[in-house]
Amino acid sequence: MREIGNPELRKFHSAVKHTAKSIQIKHLTQLGACLSAAVDEGYAARNVVGAFRKSLRLRAAKGTPPFTDGEVAKLLQALTNGIRDKHETLWPIPRSTWRSSARRSRPALASVG
């Protein structure tokens, strides 16, 4: 533990370099947590992951919503028109429930149906 430095961190990062930046950040965060525990227990003098991660300048992309407002409106319209998914048990929500939810959460959807 005391001998972990930039060469070892570069080797570790090369193993996850091909993955998405958010995954790289996750792995480095977990490694940093392990080394922080090692510092707390006296197995290492300091945690070198923070400075290494900062030098990589990794930034996770902002997430995108699973559906746009327009897509949600189309899906809800399809449900009101009687088009059902082949697994009808997934749609047991009464029309009045999702209508009131739409009014609360997304005013643009309140006019659907």
C-alpha positions as protocol buffer text, in pm:
chain_id: "A"
residue {
  index: 1
  type: MET
  ca { x: 0 y: 0 z: 0 }
}
residue {
  index: 2
  type: ARG
  ca { x: 277 y: 243 z: 87 }
}
residue {
  index: 3
  type: GLU
  ca { x: 434 y: 200 z: -256 }
}
residue {
  index: 4
  type: ILE
  ca { x: 127 y: 283 z: -466 }
}
residue {
  index: 5
  type: GLY
  ca { x: 205 y: 584 z: -682 }
}
residue {
  index: 6
  type: ASN
  ca { x: 139 y: 727 z: -1025 }
}
residue {
  index: 7
  type: PRO
  ca { x: 292 y: 433 z: -1220 }
}
residue {
  index: 8
  type: GLU
  ca { x: 54 y: 190 z: -1048 }
}
residue {
  index: 9
  type: LEU
  ca { x: -240 y: 425 z: -1094 }
}
residue {
  index: 10
  type: ARG
  ca { x: -159 y: 463 z: -1466 }
}
residue {
  index: 11
  type: LYS
  ca { x: -156 y: 84 z: -1498 }
}
residue {
  index: 12
  type: PHE
  ca { x: -490 y: 64 z: -1315 }
}
residue {
  index: 13
  type: HIS
  ca { x: -637 y: 338 z: -1536 }
}
residue {
  index: 14
  type: SER
  ca { x: -516 y: 171 z: -1855 }
}
residue {
  index: 15
  type: ALA
  ca { x: -730 y: -130 z: -1763 }
}
residue {
  index: 16
  type: VAL
  ca { x: -1048 y: 84 z: -1755 }
}
residue {
  index: 17
  type: LYS
  ca { x: -950 y: 350 z: -2009 }
}
residue {
  index: 18
  type: HIS
  ca { x: -1166 y: 198 z: -2283 }
}
residue {
  index: 19
  type: THR
  ca { x: -1486 y: 242 z: -2078 }
}
residue {
  index: 20
  type: ALA
  ca { x: -1711 y: 548 z: -2050 }
}
residue {
  index: 21
  type: LYS
  ca { x: -1576 y: 841 z: -1850 }
}
residue {
  index: 22
  type: SER
  ca { x: -1844 y: 791 z: -1585 }
}
residue {
  index: 23
  type: ILE
  ca { x: -1726 y: 431 z: -1536 }
}
residue {
  index: 24
  type: GLN
  ca { x: -1363 y: 545 z: -1509 }
}
residue {
  index: 25
  type: ILE
  ca { x: -1467 y: 800 z: -1247 }
}
residue {
  index: 26
  type: LYS
  ca { x: -1657 y: 531 z: -1057 }
}
residue {
  index: 27
  type: HIS
  ca { x: -1359 y: 294 z: -1047 }
}
residue {
  index: 28
  type: LEU
  ca { x: -1118 y: 568 z: -943 }
}
residue {
  index: 29
  type: THR
  ca { x: -1360 y: 679 z: -671 }
}
residue {
  index: 30
  type: GLN
  ca { x: -1381 y: 325 z: -536 }
}
residue {
  index: 31
  type: LEU
  ca { x: -1004 y: 287 z: -543 }
}
residue {
  index: 32
  type: GLY
  ca { x: -973 y: 622 z: -366 }
}
residue {
  index: 33
  type: ALA
  ca { x: -1210 y: 501 z: -95 }
}
residue {
  index: 34
  type: CYS
  ca { x: -1000 y: 189 z: -45 }
}
residue {
  index: 35
  type: LEU
  ca { x: -681 y: 392 z: -16 }
}
residue {
  index: 36
  type: SER
  ca { x: -848 y: 635 z: 225 }
}
residue {
  index: 37
  type: ALA
  ca { x: -930 y: 337 z: 448 }
}
residue {
  index: 38
  type: ALA
  ca { x: -566 y: 226 z: 418 }
}
residue {
  index: 39
  type: VAL
  ca { x: -451 y: 573 z: 529 }
}
residue {
  index: 40
  type: ASP
  ca { x: -693 y: 563 z: 825 }
}
residue {
  index: 41
  type: GLU
  ca { x: -554 y: 225 z: 932 }
}
residue {
  index: 42
  type: GLY
  ca { x: -192 y: 331 z: 891 }
}
residue {
  index: 43
  type: TYR
  ca { x: -114 y: 113 z: 590 }
}
residue {
  index: 44
  type: ALA
  ca { x: -41 y: 412 z: 365 }
}
residue {
  index: 45
  type: ALA
  ca { x: 91 y: 761 z: 428 }
}
residue {
  index: 46
  type: ARG
  ca { x: -142 y: 937 z: 185 }
}
residue {
  index: 47
  type: ASN
  ca { x: -408 y: 878 z: -78 }
}
residue {
  index: 48
  type: VAL
  ca { x: -266 y: 958 z: -423 }
}
residue {
  index: 49
  type: VAL
  ca { x: -584 y: 887 z: -620 }
}
residue {
  index: 50
  type: GLY
  ca { x: -735 y: 1237 z: -584 }
}
residue {
  index: 51
  type: ALA
  ca { x: -441 y: 1415 z: -748 }
}
residue {
  index: 52
  type: PHE
  ca { x: -415 y: 1146 z: -1017 }
}
residue {
  index: 53
  type: ARG
  ca { x: -785 y: 1165 z: -1098 }
}
residue {
  index: 54
  type: LYS
  ca { x: -767 y: 1545 z: -1116 }
}
residue {
  index: 55
  type: SER
  ca { x: -476 y: 1523 z: -1362 }
}
residue {
  index: 56
  type: LEU
  ca { x: -692 y: 1310 z: -1594 }
}
residue {
  index: 57
  type: ARG
  ca { x: -959 y: 1583 z: -1608 }
}
residue {
  index: 58
  type: LEU
  ca { x: -1239 y: 1330 z: -1635 }
}
residue {
  index: 59
  type: ARG
  ca { x: -1586 y: 1479 z: -1660 }
}
residue {
  index: 60
  type: ALA
  ca { x: -1895 y: 1262 z: -1674 }
}
residue {
  index: 61
  type: ALA
  ca { x: -2147 y: 1353 z: -1941 }
}
residue {
  index: 62
  type: LYS
  ca { x: -2480 y: 1488 z: -1825 }
}
residue {
  index: 63
  type: GLY
  ca { x: -2750 y: 1225 z: -1829 }
}
residue {
  index: 64
  type: THR
  ca { x: -3032 y: 1235 z: -2077 }
}
residue {
  index: 65
  type: PRO
  ca { x: -3390 y: 1159 z: -1982 }
}
residue {
  index: 66
  type: PRO
  ca { x: -3523 y: 822 z: -2099 }
}
residue {
  index: 67
  type: PHE
  ca { x: -3807 y: 997 z: -2287 }
}
residue {
  index: 68
  type: THR
  ca { x: -3854 y: 1350 z: -2417 }
}
residue {
  index: 69
  type: ASP
  ca { x: -4174 y: 1536 z: -2329 }
}
residue {
  index: 70
  type: GLY
  ca { x: -4301 y: 1474 z: -2683 }
}
residue {
  index: 71
  type: GLU
  ca { x: -4236 y: 1101 z: -2659 }
}
residue {
  index: 72
  type: VAL
  ca { x: -4413 y: 1079 z: -2324 }
}
residue {
  index: 73
  type: ALA
  ca { x: -4713 y: 1261 z: -2468 }
}
residue {
  index: 74
  type: LYS
  ca { x: -4726 y: 1017 z: -2763 }
}
residue {
  index: 75
  type: LEU
  ca { x: -4700 y: 716 z: -2530 }
}
residue {
  index: 76
  type: LEU
  ca { x: -4980 y: 843 z: -2309 }
}
residue {
  index: 77
  type: GLN
  ca { x: -5193 y: 920 z: -2613 }
}
residue {
  index: 78
  type: ALA
  ca { x: -5137 y: 568 z: -2742 }
}
residue {
  index: 79
  type: LEU
  ca { x: -5249 y: 429 z: -2408 }
}
residue {
  index: 80
  type: THR
  ca { x: -5568 y: 634 z: -2410 }
}
residue {
  index: 81
  type: ASN
  ca { x: -5646 y: 518 z: -2765 }
}
residue {
  index: 82
  type: GLY
  ca { x: -5644 y: 157 z: -2656 }
}
residue {
  index: 83
  type: ILE
  ca { x: -5304 y: 55 z: -2790 }
}
residue {
  index: 84
  type: ARG
  ca { x: -5155 y: -162 z: -2520 }
}
residue {
  index: 85
  type: ASP
  ca { x: -4822 y: -320 z: -2468 }
}
residue {
  index: 86
  type: LYS
  ca { x: -4833 y: -699 z: -2504 }
}
residue {
  index: 87
  type: HIS
  ca { x: -4787 y: -712 z: -2126 }
}
residue {
  index: 88
  type: GLU
  ca { x: -5108 y: -537 z: -2022 }
}
residue {
  index: 89
  type: THR
  ca { x: -5033 y: -596 z: -1656 }
}
residue {
  index: 90
  type: LEU
  ca { x: -4767 y: -324 z: -1686 }
}
residue {
  index: 91
  type: TRP
  ca { x: -5041 y: -64 z: -1745 }
}
residue {
  index: 92
  type: PRO
  ca { x: -5291 y: -107 z: -1459 }
}
residue {
  index: 93
  type: ILE
  ca { x: -5285 y: 264 z: -1374 }
}
residue {
  index: 94
  type: PRO
  ca { x: -5627 y: 427 z: -1417 }
}
residue {
  index: 95
  type: ARG
  ca { x: -5644 y: 715 z: -1662 }
}
residue {
  index: 96
  type: SER
  ca { x: -5739 y: 961 z: -1389 }
}
residue {
  index: 97
  type: THR
  ca { x: -5422 y: 877 z: -1196 }
}
residue {
  index: 98
  type: TRP
  ca { x: -5174 y: 948 z: -1471 }
}
residue {
  index: 99
  type: ARG
  ca { x: -5369 y: 1256 z: -1578 }
}
residue {
  index: 100
  type: SER
  ca { x: -5343 y: 1407 z: -1231 }
}
residue {
  index: 101
  type: SER
  ca { x: -4976 y: 1308 z: -1214 }
}
residue {
  index: 102
  type: ALA
  ca { x: -4914 y: 1473 z: -1548 }
}
residue {
  index: 103
  type: ARG
  ca { x: -5072 y: 1794 z: -1425 }
}
residue {
  index: 104
  type: ARG
  ca { x: -4847 y: 1796 z: -1119 }
}
residue {
  index: 105
  type: SER
  ca { x: -4521 y: 1693 z: -1281 }
}
residue {
  index: 106
  type: ARG
  ca { x: -4540 y: 1814 z: -1639 }
}
residue {
  index: 107
  type: PRO
  ca { x: -4798 y: 2077 z: -1730 }
}
residue {
  index: 108
  type: ALA
  ca { x: -4746 y: 2007 z: -2102 }
}
residue {
  index: 109
  type: LEU
  ca { x: -4889 y: 1657 z: -2054 }
}
residue {
  index: 110
  type: ALA
  ca { x: -5210 y: 1767 z: -1885 }
}
residue {
  index: 111
  type: SER
  ca { x: -5372 y: 1827 z: -2222 }
}
residue {
  index: 112
  type: VAL
  ca { x: -5307 y: 1469 z: -2338 }
}
residue {
  index: 113
  type: GLY
  ca { x: -5618 y: 1257 z: -2368 }
}
